[in-house]
Amino acid sequence: MKTALIIGSTGLIGSHLLDLLLESTEYGKVIAFVKRDSGIQHTKLEQHIIDFDQPETYKELVVGDDFFCTIGTTIKNAGSQDAFRKVDFGYPKEFATIALQNKVKQFFLISSLDALSTSSNFYLKTKGEIEDFLKKSSFETIVILRPSLLLGNRKEFRLGEKIGAFFMKLFSFAFTGKIKKYKPIQSEAVAKAMFDIAQKNYKGFHIIESDEIQEIANKKS
């Protein structure tokens, strides 16, 4: 059985993914890197409470087969653009670099719809930059998932997101054709798709848009 590694396991997508990894028969061990104790206990789970800014203290622990990066924040929650960039670009880059050095085979990242390194939007630009970095790396498999507006119960309240989700769900019937990928998507669906893709042994670099994520999630495992 394989060993899974994950950062962002307490987040909206990551928490669902962690459940799938722990319940699966494909993984004999799940290594989670967290800032504080999650309180989750499981015979498969190996939790490391780390300082993400001190890679030399955890680099020897990043050993396994599949790395799942579901970490992410917002500029508002981070407090500044620099703090946001550290979480959404700096940490994924650092872990990817270490994982590659330690011969991890597959790397999976949650990005964002419309991510683009040349975007004038700082959020989308940052997401695009980490995608570009990964595209140049030499993992056997790199898969970028770009979900649309996420639906689910976050630990923190985001008013703008709640309002947006309400109206997008109300008019979800209109999301067809070229704008199909903009339809809101459940966080559980993204987690399921991410898990399922990891079992397909894709080779090379792949970007999966939100409507494709939904299609994969709808298929029976």
Backbone as ProteinMPNN parsed JSONL, in Angstrom:
{"seq_chain_A": "MKTALIIGSTGLIGSHLLDLLLESTEYGKVIAFVKRDSGIQHTKLEQHIIDFDQPETYKELVVGDDFFCTIGTTIKNAGSQDAFRKVDFGYPKEFATIALQNKVKQFFLISSLDALSTSSNFYLKTKGEIEDFLKKSSFETIVILRPSLLLGNRKEFRLGEKIGAFFMKLFSFAFTGKIKKYKPIQSEAVAKAMFDIAQKNYKGFHIIESDEIQEIANKKS", "coords_chain_A": {"N_chain_A": [[0.831, -1.201, 0.0], [0.298, 2.34, -0.503], [1.895, 5.418, 0.642], [0.506, 8.385, 1.721], [0.912, 11.922, 1.615], [0.06, 15.033, 3.095], [-0.771, 18.494, 3.104], [-2.73, 21.055, 4.512], [-4.833, 19.715, 5.592], [-6.831, 20.337, 7.402], [-8.549, 22.035, 6.241], [-11.282, 23.131, 4.054], [-11.521, 21.463, 1.718], [-9.387, 19.735, 2.235], [-10.0, 18.435, 4.682], [-12.059, 16.693, 4.011], [-10.708, 15.162, 2.133], [-8.731, 14.0, 3.721], [-10.272, 12.247, 5.286], [-11.066, 10.442, 3.281], [-8.598, 9.37, 2.532], [-7.788, 8.099, 4.89], [-9.755, 6.191, 5.173], [-9.39, 4.587, 3.019], [-8.263, 1.69, 1.105], [-6.072, 1.842, -0.386], [-3.995, 3.262, 0.723], [-1.579, 2.779, 3.187], [-0.464, 4.357, 5.071], [-0.877, 7.682, 6.259], [0.469, 10.778, 6.146], [0.32, 13.751, 7.767], [0.963, 17.186, 7.747], [0.835, 19.735, 10.005], [-0.038, 22.861, 11.617], [-0.958, 22.956, 14.164], [-2.23, 20.691, 16.677], [-4.606, 18.555, 15.336], [-6.406, 16.971, 16.588], [-7.352, 14.657, 15.578], [-7.407, 11.169, 15.53], [-6.094, 8.166, 14.346], [-5.271, 4.89, 13.256], [-3.785, 4.806, 10.924], [-2.834, 7.36, 10.65], [-0.199, 9.662, 10.719], [0.761, 12.318, 12.307], [2.385, 15.423, 12.031], [3.318, 18.122, 13.845], [4.371, 21.145, 12.874], [6.665, 23.906, 12.204], [6.014, 25.728, 9.565], [7.709, 27.505, 8.404], [10.232, 26.613, 8.805], [11.779, 24.637, 7.105], [13.978, 22.925, 7.294], [13.566, 21.468, 9.552], [11.648, 19.599, 9.041], [12.07, 18.358, 6.636], [13.101, 15.772, 6.312], [10.985, 14.201, 6.845], [9.201, 14.179, 4.808], [8.337, 11.881, 3.093], [7.138, 9.557, 0.877], [4.544, 8.399, -1.363], [2.408, 9.775, -2.764], [1.672, 13.178, -2.904], [-0.487, 15.492, -1.506], [-1.634, 18.667, -1.898], [-3.562, 20.833, -0.381], [-3.641, 23.211, 0.808], [-4.434, 26.605, 1.595], [-5.463, 30.092, 1.615], [-6.996, 33.295, 2.172], [-6.488, 36.695, 1.113], [-7.591, 38.464, 2.923], [-7.906, 36.898, 5.28], [-5.263, 36.16, 5.675], [-4.044, 38.591, 6.093], [-2.342, 40.223, 4.682], [-0.926, 40.816, 1.388], [1.605, 39.704, 1.14], [1.65, 37.81, 3.211], [-0.395, 36.149, 2.373], [0.711, 35.203, -0.032], [2.827, 33.718, 0.948], [1.54, 31.488, 2.051], [0.03, 30.401, -0.107], [1.78, 30.207, -2.218], [4.523, 30.071, -1.34], [4.662, 27.952, 0.665], [3.554, 25.613, -0.715], [5.481, 25.499, -2.795], [7.872, 25.023, -1.365], [7.361, 22.547, -0.105], [6.919, 20.972, -2.376], [9.419, 21.061, -3.575], [10.996, 19.744, -1.655], [9.669, 17.278, -1.587], [10.147, 16.325, -4.153], [12.916, 16.027, -4.088], [13.004, 13.964, -2.27], [12.028, 11.902, -3.688], [9.247, 11.546, -4.075], [6.509, 10.499, -5.984], [4.06, 11.45, -7.138], [2.303, 14.558, -7.378], [-0.251, 16.598, -6.223], [-2.34, 19.391, -6.567], [-4.528, 21.857, -5.25], [-5.777, 24.459, -6.985], [-7.054, 27.323, -8.537], [-9.957, 28.374, -10.315], [-9.416, 30.01, -13.378], [-6.782, 30.674, -12.783], [-3.728, 32.333, -13.405], [-0.527, 33.268, -14.239], [0.089, 35.739, -15.3], [-1.971, 37.364, -14.666], [-3.809, 40.302, -13.686], [-5.02, 40.261, -11.317], [-4.192, 39.738, -8.023], [-4.577, 37.429, -6.459], [-5.274, 35.402, -8.369], [-3.011, 35.555, -9.938], [-1.0, 34.691, -8.171], [-1.819, 32.054, -7.748], [-1.478, 31.125, -10.333], [1.262, 31.344, -10.602], [2.314, 29.37, -8.874], [1.376, 27.161, -10.186], [2.841, 27.372, -12.572], [5.41, 26.986, -11.575], [5.264, 24.305, -10.709], [4.784, 23.058, -13.12], [7.25, 23.085, -14.319], [8.658, 21.315, -12.851], [9.902, 17.973, -12.081], [8.268, 15.784, -11.341], [6.823, 12.508, -11.591], [4.108, 12.564, -11.958], [1.962, 15.312, -12.143], [-0.802, 16.972, -11.09], [-3.091, 19.508, -11.434], [-5.836, 20.862, -9.879], [-8.593, 22.862, -10.603], [-10.964, 24.173, -9.033], [-14.245, 25.717, -9.125], [-16.281, 28.189, -7.449], [-16.372, 27.205, -4.139], [-18.538, 25.057, -2.365], [-19.757, 24.357, 0.872], [-19.235, 23.734, 4.411], [-17.437, 25.997, 5.941], [-14.939, 26.621, 8.492], [-14.49, 29.225, 9.14], [-16.406, 32.22, 8.708], [-17.404, 33.559, 5.635], [-18.685, 36.223, 4.267], [-18.999, 37.368, 1.656], [-18.523, 35.151, 0.059], [-20.61, 33.484, 0.823], [-22.837, 34.915, -0.085], [-22.279, 34.995, -2.822], [-22.317, 32.239, -3.393], [-24.993, 31.665, -2.904], [-26.416, 33.052, -4.947], [-25.216, 31.963, -7.213], [-25.888, 29.292, -7.016], [-28.622, 29.568, -7.266], [-28.919, 30.291, -9.896], [-27.807, 28.16, -11.209], [-28.675, 26.536, -13.252], [-28.108, 27.885, -15.548], [-25.501, 27.561, -16.155], [-23.961, 26.417, -18.616], [-22.401, 24.947, -21.537], [-19.665, 26.921, -22.589], [-19.381, 28.245, -20.16], [-19.754, 26.399, -18.258], [-17.843, 25.446, -16.481], [-17.795, 27.298, -14.492], [-19.752, 26.815, -12.671], [-20.778, 26.449, -9.294], [-19.183, 24.217, -6.935], [-19.259, 21.359, -4.824], [-17.23, 20.961, -1.96], [-16.665, 18.385, -1.08], [-16.896, 16.941, -3.423], [-14.7, 17.815, -4.877], [-12.627, 16.844, -3.293], [-13.082, 14.075, -3.527], [-12.667, 13.708, -6.291], [-9.978, 14.416, -6.46], [-8.793, 12.4, -4.94], [-9.555, 10.136, -6.446], [-8.298, 10.624, -8.92], [-5.659, 10.358, -8.184], [-5.348, 7.657, -8.089], [-5.246, 6.834, -10.663], [-2.834, 6.949, -11.917], [-1.793, 8.939, -13.722], [0.469, 10.359, -16.107], [2.954, 12.869, -16.368], [2.105, 16.389, -16.797], [-0.95, 17.826, -15.792], [-3.969, 19.719, -16.058], [-7.0, 20.107, -14.452], [-10.126, 21.241, -14.992], [-12.993, 22.821, -13.377], [-15.541, 21.777, -14.171], [-14.782, 19.344, -15.207], [-13.727, 18.198, -12.919], [-16.075, 17.807, -11.468], [-17.336, 15.892, -13.062], [-15.582, 13.72, -12.81], [-15.848, 13.245, -10.083], [-18.453, 12.396, -10.003], [-18.403, 9.877, -11.036], [-18.457, 6.428, -10.226], [-16.245, 5.022, -7.876]], "CA_chain_A": [[0.0, 0.0, 0.0], [1.043, 3.581, -0.657], [1.912, 6.421, 1.699], [0.039, 9.7, 1.282], [1.339, 13.086, 2.387], [-0.915, 16.086, 2.872], [-0.81, 19.758, 3.84], [-4.051, 21.646, 4.345], [-5.795, 18.66, 5.941], [-7.905, 20.835, 8.258], [-9.341, 22.968, 5.452], [-12.574, 22.724, 3.497], [-11.304, 20.29, 0.872], [-8.433, 18.846, 2.883], [-10.612, 17.609, 5.729], [-12.767, 15.606, 3.315], [-9.702, 14.304, 1.526], [-8.1, 13.221, 4.79], [-11.187, 11.148, 5.603], [-10.987, 9.46, 2.198], [-7.294, 8.719, 2.601], [-7.752, 7.23, 6.066], [-10.713, 5.1, 4.988], [-9.072, 3.842, 1.8], [-7.412, 0.506, 1.15], [-4.907, 2.123, -1.232], [-2.937, 3.876, 1.518], [-1.321, 2.157, 4.48], [-0.063, 5.418, 5.991], [-1.183, 9.045, 5.835], [1.301, 11.718, 6.905], [-0.245, 15.104, 7.698], [1.769, 18.248, 8.33], [-0.113, 20.72, 10.522], [0.522, 23.892, 12.502], [-1.391, 22.631, 15.528], [-2.85, 19.374, 16.784], [-5.955, 18.504, 14.767], [-7.262, 16.186, 17.462], [-7.778, 13.45, 14.864], [-6.607, 9.986, 15.819], [-6.38, 7.034, 13.471], [-4.105, 4.006, 13.207], [-2.992, 5.119, 9.727], [-2.427, 8.763, 10.622], [1.035, 10.128, 11.341], [0.621, 13.774, 12.281], [3.565, 16.174, 12.45], [3.079, 19.53, 14.127], [5.615, 21.761, 12.406], [6.756, 25.311, 11.837], [6.116, 25.689, 8.108], [8.781, 28.397, 7.972], [11.511, 25.99, 9.133], [11.789, 23.385, 6.337], [15.064, 22.027, 7.692], [13.115, 20.646, 10.68], [10.686, 18.57, 8.622], [12.343, 17.861, 5.276], [13.357, 14.331, 6.325], [9.707, 13.528, 7.097], [8.397, 14.236, 3.582], [8.679, 10.653, 2.383], [5.941, 8.789, 0.551], [4.245, 8.181, -2.781], [1.518, 10.792, -3.327], [1.583, 14.39, -2.089], [-1.714, 16.249, -1.738], [-1.521, 20.036, -1.397], [-4.876, 21.484, -0.357], [-3.484, 24.384, 1.65], [-4.825, 27.855, 0.949], [-6.081, 31.092, 2.47], [-7.411, 34.491, 1.432], [-5.695, 37.866, 1.505], [-8.227, 38.999, 4.124], [-7.566, 36.065, 6.437], [-3.815, 36.187, 5.871], [-3.712, 39.899, 6.64], [-1.594, 41.017, 3.699], [-0.587, 40.076, 0.179], [2.816, 38.924, 1.398], [1.285, 36.663, 4.047], [-1.162, 35.262, 1.497], [1.623, 34.578, -0.987], [3.609, 32.719, 1.674], [0.724, 30.283, 2.222], [-0.459, 29.84, -1.367], [2.889, 29.966, -3.136], [5.745, 29.686, -0.637], [4.598, 26.62, 1.279], [3.489, 24.562, -1.744], [6.768, 25.429, -3.495], [8.854, 24.408, -0.48], [7.043, 21.135, 0.046], [7.123, 20.312, -3.665], [10.866, 20.936, -3.758], [11.466, 18.685, -0.76], [9.063, 16.017, -2.024], [10.862, 15.89, -5.351], [14.226, 15.57, -3.629], [12.804, 12.709, -1.541], [11.531, 10.933, -4.665], [7.793, 11.389, -4.125], [6.208, 10.317, -7.405], [2.919, 12.215, -7.626], [1.99, 15.785, -6.64], [-1.584, 17.091, -6.566], [-2.524, 20.731, -6.013], [-5.765, 22.609, -5.436], [-5.505, 25.813, -7.445], [-8.269, 28.128, -8.647], [-10.479, 28.683, -11.632], [-8.838, 31.193, -14.015], [-5.419, 30.963, -12.326], [-2.872, 32.748, -14.52], [0.608, 33.999, -13.673], [0.142, 37.104, -15.848], [-3.216, 38.044, -14.307], [-3.702, 41.541, -12.906], [-5.591, 39.937, -10.011], [-3.088, 39.178, -7.236], [-4.942, 36.062, -6.057], [-5.15, 34.511, -9.524], [-1.606, 35.602, -10.347], [-0.254, 33.831, -7.254], [-2.193, 30.675, -8.069], [-0.853, 30.805, -11.614], [2.71, 31.222, -10.426], [2.644, 28.06, -8.314], [1.135, 26.216, -11.287], [3.987, 27.459, -13.481], [6.546, 26.357, -10.899], [5.085, 22.856, -10.736], [4.879, 22.596, -14.508], [8.667, 22.959, -14.651], [9.277, 20.299, -11.996], [10.052, 16.68, -12.756], [7.502, 14.688, -10.768], [6.242, 11.606, -12.591], [2.734, 13.021, -12.169], [1.533, 16.569, -11.525], [-2.183, 17.274, -11.462], [-3.619, 20.748, -10.865], [-7.296, 20.928, -9.901], [-9.049, 24.251, -10.56], [-12.394, 24.233, -8.728], [-14.97, 26.992, -9.117], [-16.684, 28.584, -6.095], [-16.557, 26.011, -3.319], [-19.679, 24.966, -1.465], [-19.45, 23.521, 2.026], [-19.239, 24.44, 5.693], [-16.116, 26.427, 6.39], [-14.823, 26.942, 9.909], [-14.625, 30.671, 9.257], [-17.52, 32.752, 7.925], [-17.028, 34.475, 4.559], [-19.955, 36.786, 3.816], [-19.029, 37.5, 0.203], [-18.608, 33.819, -0.519], [-21.959, 32.981, 1.088], [-23.741, 35.615, -0.994], [-21.974, 34.511, -4.163], [-22.78, 30.86, -3.505], [-26.452, 31.676, -2.952], [-26.888, 33.461, -6.272], [-24.722, 31.04, -8.234], [-26.715, 28.089, -6.919], [-29.941, 29.949, -7.739], [-28.892, 30.331, -11.359], [-26.911, 27.097, -11.658], [-29.195, 25.964, -14.502], [-27.602, 28.664, -16.681], [-24.086, 27.26, -16.381], [-23.821, 25.398, -19.659], [-21.458, 25.306, -22.597], [-18.35, 27.439, -22.234], [-19.329, 28.727, -18.774], [-20.088, 25.266, -17.385], [-16.822, 25.279, -15.443], [-17.994, 28.292, -13.437], [-20.797, 26.365, -11.757], [-20.239, 26.124, -7.964], [-18.919, 22.794, -6.737], [-19.13, 20.953, -3.434], [-15.859, 20.638, -1.553], [-16.542, 16.924, -1.022], [-16.711, 16.465, -4.795], [-13.318, 18.104, -5.244], [-11.799, 15.885, -2.556], [-13.263, 12.75, -4.13], [-11.996, 13.712, -7.59], [-8.54, 14.442, -6.206], [-8.442, 11.051, -4.513], [-9.719, 9.196, -7.567], [-7.258, 10.905, -9.915], [-4.387, 9.838, -7.664], [-5.293, 6.204, -8.303], [-5.227, 6.573, -12.11], [-1.446, 6.945, -12.383], [-1.536, 9.815, -14.844], [1.867, 10.712, -16.273], [3.141, 14.219, -16.867], [1.431, 17.55, -16.198], [-2.368, 17.913, -16.172], [-4.849, 20.687, -15.398], [-8.383, 19.632, -14.459], [-11.039, 22.35, -14.725], [-14.036, 22.512, -12.398], [-16.581, 20.894, -14.709], [-14.171, 18.011, -15.3], [-13.65, 17.707, -11.539], [-17.417, 17.32, -11.12], [-17.572, 14.665, -13.822], [-14.783, 12.665, -12.186], [-16.44, 12.973, -8.773], [-19.741, 11.719, -10.199], [-18.172, 8.491, -11.405], [-18.275, 5.497, -9.107], [-14.842, 4.626, -7.73]], "C_chain_A": [[0.87, 1.257, 0.0], [1.014, 4.426, 0.616], [1.505, 7.758, 1.1], [0.603, 10.772, 2.197], [0.374, 14.22, 2.087], [-0.619, 17.321, 3.712], [-2.15, 20.42, 3.509], [-5.158, 20.696, 4.765], [-6.912, 19.109, 6.868], [-8.828, 21.797, 7.518], [-10.592, 22.351, 4.855], [-12.455, 21.479, 2.623], [-10.437, 19.267, 1.589], [-9.032, 17.938, 3.932], [-11.388, 16.446, 5.121], [-11.774, 14.623, 2.705], [-9.025, 13.423, 2.569], [-8.967, 12.032, 5.18], [-11.096, 10.046, 4.556], [-9.678, 8.673, 2.26], [-7.234, 7.714, 3.748], [-8.662, 6.011, 5.907], [-10.33, 4.164, 3.845], [-8.249, 2.593, 2.076], [-6.141, 0.718, 0.337], [-3.717, 2.646, -0.428], [-2.801, 3.201, 2.883], [-0.922, 3.165, 5.535], [-0.439, 6.77, 5.39], [-0.404, 9.997, 6.745], [0.757, 13.126, 6.689], [0.679, 16.082, 8.412], [0.842, 19.391, 8.728], [0.603, 21.724, 11.43], [0.167, 23.628, 13.96], [-2.119, 21.304, 15.512], [-4.285, 19.418, 16.272], [-6.934, 17.774, 15.681], [-7.741, 14.89, 16.833], [-6.826, 12.297, 15.192], [-7.053, 8.83, 14.929], [-5.111, 6.192, 13.373], [-3.207, 4.289, 12.004], [-2.321, 6.49, 9.792], [-1.144, 9.015, 11.402], [1.032, 11.646, 11.209], [1.886, 14.441, 12.805], [3.19, 17.642, 12.63], [4.39, 20.265, 13.861], [5.509, 23.278, 12.31], [7.005, 25.329, 10.333], [7.252, 26.563, 7.581], [10.168, 27.838, 8.275], [11.63, 24.642, 8.423], [12.888, 22.406, 6.748], [14.638, 21.102, 8.834], [12.166, 19.526, 10.261], [11.015, 17.918, 7.281], [12.585, 16.354, 5.23], [12.069, 13.527, 6.503], [8.838, 13.436, 5.845], [8.775, 13.056, 2.687], [7.414, 9.845, 2.137], [5.764, 8.682, -0.954], [3.483, 9.335, -3.413], [1.424, 11.983, -2.381], [0.343, 15.182, -2.501], [-1.589, 17.62, -1.077], [-2.874, 20.73, -1.505], [-4.839, 22.751, 0.486], [-3.881, 25.641, 0.886], [-5.477, 28.803, 1.935], [-6.635, 32.2, 1.582], [-6.546, 35.645, 1.904], [-6.265, 38.465, 2.79], [-7.831, 38.208, 5.359], [-6.071, 36.087, 6.734], [-3.347, 37.515, 6.458], [-2.947, 40.801, 5.697], [-1.331, 40.161, 2.473], [0.634, 39.198, 0.401], [2.503, 37.67, 2.2], [0.483, 35.65, 3.232], [-0.233, 34.505, 0.557], [2.472, 33.495, -0.311], [2.853, 31.398, 1.77], [0.415, 29.619, 0.883], [0.617, 29.616, -2.428], [4.114, 29.397, -2.409], [5.72, 28.283, -0.068], [4.454, 25.494, 0.258], [4.816, 24.389, -2.486], [7.804, 24.702, -2.652], [8.615, 22.916, -0.341], [7.262, 20.368, -1.255], [8.609, 20.08, -3.915], [11.429, 19.798, -2.915], [10.943, 17.326, -1.219], [9.791, 15.455, -3.238], [12.247, 15.345, -4.988], [14.122, 14.206, -2.951], [12.103, 11.643, -2.375], [10.048, 10.581, -4.521], [7.395, 11.392, -5.597], [5.122, 11.25, -7.929], [2.65, 13.438, -6.736], [0.672, 16.34, -7.154], [-1.837, 18.41, -5.841], [-3.93, 21.258, -6.273], [-5.391, 24.036, -5.799], [-6.826, 26.588, -7.494], [-8.68, 28.286, -10.105], [-9.846, 29.987, -12.113], [-7.469, 31.594, -13.463], [-4.535, 31.275, -13.524], [-1.765, 33.643, -13.972], [0.734, 35.429, -14.182], [-1.111, 37.917, -15.511], [-2.944, 39.328, -13.524], [-4.304, 41.364, -11.512], [-4.529, 39.203, -9.189], [-3.355, 37.735, -6.831], [-4.72, 35.083, -7.203], [-3.719, 34.45, -10.036], [-0.767, 34.656, -9.486], [-0.542, 32.364, -7.529], [-1.524, 30.232, -9.372], [0.643, 30.597, -11.489], [3.103, 29.876, -9.819], [2.371, 26.963, -9.357], [2.337, 26.197, -12.231], [5.217, 26.79, -12.878], [6.445, 24.836, -10.989], [5.232, 22.291, -12.145], [6.33, 22.353, -14.915], [9.368, 21.876, -13.828], [9.234, 18.945, -12.684], [9.396, 15.519, -12.005], [7.015, 13.774, -11.891], [4.844, 12.08, -12.97], [2.512, 14.329, -11.435], [0.129, 16.851, -12.012], [-2.648, 18.504, -10.688], [-5.139, 20.707, -10.985], [-7.719, 22.382, -9.711], [-10.551, 24.322, -10.278], [-12.957, 25.646, -8.836], [-15.291, 27.342, -7.658], [-17.03, 27.346, -5.281], [-17.77, 26.127, -2.408], [-19.326, 24.008, -0.329], [-19.402, 24.373, 3.278], [-17.821, 24.744, 6.143], [-16.129, 26.698, 7.889], [-14.964, 28.442, 10.126], [-15.729, 31.152, 8.321], [-17.001, 33.744, 6.899], [-18.305, 34.994, 3.919], [-20.042, 36.85, 2.298], [-19.185, 36.161, -0.482], [-20.001, 33.234, -0.35], [-22.971, 33.611, 0.127], [-23.542, 35.109, -2.423], [-22.496, 33.106, -4.388], [-24.298, 30.796, -3.634], [-26.952, 31.993, -4.364], [-26.418, 32.509, -7.374], [-25.493, 29.722, -8.205], [-28.106, 28.351, -7.493], [-30.012, 29.896, -9.264], [-27.986, 29.247, -11.947], [-27.352, 26.464, -12.978], [-28.606, 26.657, -15.728], [-26.149, 28.343, -17.026], [-23.939, 26.085, -17.341], [-22.8, 25.868, -20.687], [-20.135, 25.796, -22.055], [-18.25, 27.906, -20.789], [-19.679, 27.621, -17.774], [-19.108, 25.135, -16.229], [-16.973, 26.283, -14.302], [-19.09, 27.912, -12.437], [-20.176, 26.009, -10.41], [-20.111, 24.612, -7.782], [-18.744, 22.484, -5.248], [-17.683, 20.566, -3.125], [-15.637, 19.133, -1.477], [-16.278, 16.34, -2.406], [-15.273, 16.681, -5.248], [-12.371, 17.113, -4.572], [-11.88, 14.499, -3.174], [-12.537, 12.658, -5.47], [-10.48, 13.662, -7.413], [-8.044, 13.05, -5.805], [-8.483, 10.081, -5.688], [-8.636, 9.376, -8.626], [-5.927, 10.307, -9.483], [-4.232, 8.342, -7.9], [-5.173, 5.846, -9.791], [-3.821, 6.524, -12.698], [-1.26, 7.721, -13.691], [-0.025, 10.06, -14.931], [1.968, 12.121, -16.842], [2.302, 15.255, -16.132], [0.009, 17.669, -16.718], [-3.071, 19.008, -15.38], [-6.282, 20.197, -15.565], [-9.295, 20.787, -14.055], [-12.238, 21.869, -13.901], [-15.121, 21.582, -12.927], [-16.06, 19.469, -14.883], [-14.049, 17.376, -13.916], [-14.984, 17.101, -11.132], [-17.713, 15.998, -11.815], [-16.822, 13.477, -13.212], [-15.4, 12.253, -10.851], [-17.735, 12.182, -8.903], [-19.581, 10.241, -10.546], [-17.983, 7.639, -10.159], [-16.818, 5.05, -9.077], [-14.681, 3.135, -8.008]], "O_chain_A": [[2.019, 1.239, 0.442], [0.227, 4.185, 1.531], [2.075, 8.209, 0.107], [0.754, 10.563, 3.401], [-0.085, 14.36, 0.954], [-0.261, 17.213, 4.885], [-2.633, 20.35, 2.379], [-6.303, 20.853, 4.341], [-7.852, 18.351, 7.106], [-9.781, 22.317, 8.099], [-10.918, 21.194, 5.12], [-13.228, 20.535, 2.789], [-10.721, 18.069, 1.552], [-8.618, 16.785, 4.062], [-11.374, 15.338, 5.659], [-11.973, 13.409, 2.753], [-8.776, 12.242, 2.328], [-8.455, 10.931, 5.383], [-11.055, 8.862, 4.892], [-9.662, 7.458, 2.062], [-6.697, 6.617, 3.597], [-8.377, 4.938, 6.439], [-10.885, 3.072, 3.721], [-7.627, 2.454, 3.13], [-5.237, -0.117, 0.362], [-2.568, 2.493, -0.843], [-3.771, 3.07, 3.63], [-1.017, 2.899, 6.733], [-0.338, 6.979, 4.181], [-0.602, 10.013, 7.96], [0.736, 13.629, 5.565], [1.119, 15.836, 9.535], [0.143, 19.95, 7.883], [1.695, 21.465, 11.936], [0.895, 24.023, 14.871], [-2.571, 20.845, 14.463], [-5.085, 20.232, 16.731], [-8.148, 17.94, 15.559], [-8.451, 14.111, 17.469], [-5.605, 12.443, 15.136], [-8.246, 8.562, 14.788], [-4.003, 6.728, 13.405], [-2.003, 4.039, 12.057], [-1.354, 6.749, 9.075], [-1.014, 8.641, 12.567], [1.272, 12.187, 10.13], [2.399, 14.088, 13.867], [2.793, 18.314, 11.678], [5.391, 20.036, 14.539], [4.419, 23.85, 12.332], [8.096, 24.982, 9.881], [7.705, 26.387, 6.45], [11.171, 28.509, 8.033], [11.585, 23.602, 9.08], [12.743, 21.196, 6.57], [15.27, 20.072, 9.065], [11.908, 18.607, 11.038], [10.301, 17.015, 6.842], [12.304, 15.719, 4.213], [12.068, 12.308, 6.331], [7.852, 12.699, 5.825], [9.441, 13.217, 1.664], [6.702, 9.491, 3.077], [6.713, 8.852, -1.719], [3.863, 9.823, -4.478], [1.132, 11.819, -1.196], [0.146, 15.498, -3.674], [-1.456, 17.725, 0.143], [-3.28, 21.161, -2.584], [-5.883, 23.3, 0.838], [-3.687, 25.727, -0.326], [-5.986, 28.377, 2.971], [-6.725, 32.038, 0.365], [-5.94, 35.578, 2.974], [-5.511, 38.922, 3.649], [-7.459, 38.792, 6.376], [-5.658, 36.04, 7.892], [-2.381, 37.564, 7.219], [-2.908, 42.016, 5.892], [-1.489, 38.941, 2.506], [0.692, 38.074, -0.097], [3.025, 36.593, 1.909], [0.661, 34.442, 3.382], [-0.381, 33.297, 0.375], [2.794, 32.479, -0.927], [3.432, 30.326, 1.598], [0.529, 28.4, 0.757], [0.388, 28.919, -3.417], [4.669, 28.374, -2.812], [6.648, 27.505, -0.289], [5.173, 24.5, 0.355], [5.228, 23.265, -2.773], [8.537, 23.856, -3.163], [9.545, 22.116, -0.445], [7.741, 19.235, -1.233], [9.005, 19.025, -4.409], [12.232, 18.993, -3.389], [11.684, 16.343, -1.239], [10.021, 14.249, -3.333], [12.683, 14.325, -5.521], [15.039, 13.39, -3.044], [11.647, 10.624, -1.857], [9.642, 9.455, -4.809], [7.896, 12.207, -6.372], [5.239, 11.782, -9.033], [2.753, 13.366, -5.511], [0.49, 16.532, -8.356], [-1.577, 18.527, -4.643], [-4.459, 21.124, -7.377], [-4.761, 24.739, -5.01], [-7.626, 26.5, -6.562], [-7.84, 28.324, -11.004], [-9.75, 30.953, -11.356], [-7.039, 32.732, -13.652], [-4.579, 30.576, -14.536], [-2.035, 34.653, -13.322], [1.413, 36.247, -13.562], [-1.288, 39.027, -16.013], [-1.961, 39.419, -12.788], [-4.121, 42.209, -10.636], [-4.026, 38.162, -9.613], [-2.445, 36.907, -6.859], [-4.059, 34.058, -7.034], [-3.269, 33.408, -10.515], [0.069, 33.913, -10.0], [0.365, 31.533, -7.543], [-1.063, 29.096, -9.488], [1.224, 29.769, -12.191], [4.118, 29.299, -10.207], [3.07, 25.95, -9.39], [2.794, 25.13, -12.641], [5.972, 26.114, -13.575], [7.424, 24.161, -11.308], [5.74, 21.186, -12.335], [6.603, 21.506, -15.766], [10.531, 21.557, -14.077], [8.61, 18.786, -13.734], [9.906, 14.399, -12.027], [6.818, 14.227, -13.019], [4.441, 12.013, -14.131], [2.831, 14.45, -10.252], [-0.105, 16.957, -13.216], [-2.604, 18.539, -9.458], [-5.668, 20.535, -12.083], [-7.268, 23.054, -8.784], [-11.336, 24.514, -11.208], [-12.242, 26.633, -8.663], [-14.639, 26.843, -6.741], [-17.871, 26.541, -5.68], [-17.996, 27.154, -1.769], [-18.679, 22.983, -0.543], [-19.515, 25.597, 3.208], [-17.106, 23.88, 6.651], [-17.175, 26.967, 8.48], [-15.483, 28.887, 11.15], [-15.959, 30.56, 7.267], [-16.25, 34.659, 7.236], [-18.937, 34.297, 3.126], [-21.043, 36.434, 1.715], [-19.893, 36.044, -1.483], [-20.52, 32.573, -1.249], [-23.847, 32.929, -0.404], [-24.505, 34.832, -3.138], [-23.053, 32.807, -5.444], [-24.829, 29.975, -4.382], [-27.805, 31.288, -4.904], [-27.133, 32.276, -8.348], [-25.723, 29.109, -9.247], [-28.699, 27.478, -8.125], [-31.027, 29.508, -9.842], [-27.461, 29.4, -13.05], [-26.536, 25.929, -13.728], [-28.602, 26.091, -16.821], [-25.628, 28.79, -18.049], [-23.812, 24.93, -16.935], [-22.394, 27.03, -20.701], [-19.547, 25.174, -21.171], [-17.15, 27.961, -20.238], [-19.874, 27.886, -16.587], [-19.494, 24.756, -15.123], [-16.342, 26.13, -13.256], [-19.316, 28.629, -11.463], [-19.147, 25.334, -10.375], [-20.84, 23.835, -8.399], [-18.146, 23.268, -4.51], [-17.009, 19.927, -3.933], [-14.544, 18.652, -1.777], [-15.535, 15.369, -2.549], [-14.695, 15.83, -5.924], [-11.437, 16.608, -5.194], [-10.863, 13.824, -3.328], [-11.873, 11.661, -5.757], [-9.787, 12.946, -8.137], [-7.005, 12.588, -6.278], [-7.554, 9.3, -5.893], [-8.118, 8.398, -9.166], [-5.161, 9.81, -10.309], [-3.117, 7.821, -7.911], [-5.015, 4.674, -10.133], [-3.636, 6.108, -13.842], [-0.651, 7.226, -14.64], [0.674, 9.975, -13.922], [1.17, 12.518, -17.69], [1.852, 15.036, -15.008], [-0.225, 17.622, -17.925], [-2.809, 19.202, -14.194], [-6.724, 19.909, -16.677], [-9.246, 21.256, -12.918], [-12.464, 20.668, -13.752], [-15.575, 20.692, -12.208], [-16.808, 18.505, -14.724], [-14.242, 16.17, -13.758], [-15.034, 16.028, -10.532], [-18.281, 15.088, -11.21], [-17.36, 12.374, -13.111], [-15.467, 11.067, -10.526], [-18.078, 11.392, -8.023], [-20.509, 9.451, -10.373], [-17.415, 8.088, -9.163], [-16.23, 4.739, -10.113], [-13.569, 2.61, -7.936]]}, "name": "protein", "num_of_chains": 1, "seq": "MKTALIIGSTGLIGSHLLDLLLESTEYGKVIAFVKRDSGIQHTKLEQHIIDFDQPETYKELVVGDDFFCTIGTTIKNAGSQDAFRKVDFGYPKEFATIALQNKVKQFFLISSLDALSTSSNFYLKTKGEIEDFLKKSSFETIVILRPSLLLGNRKEFRLGEKIGAFFMKLFSFAFTGKIKKYKPIQSEAVAKAMFDIAQKNYKGFHIIESDEIQEIANKKS"}
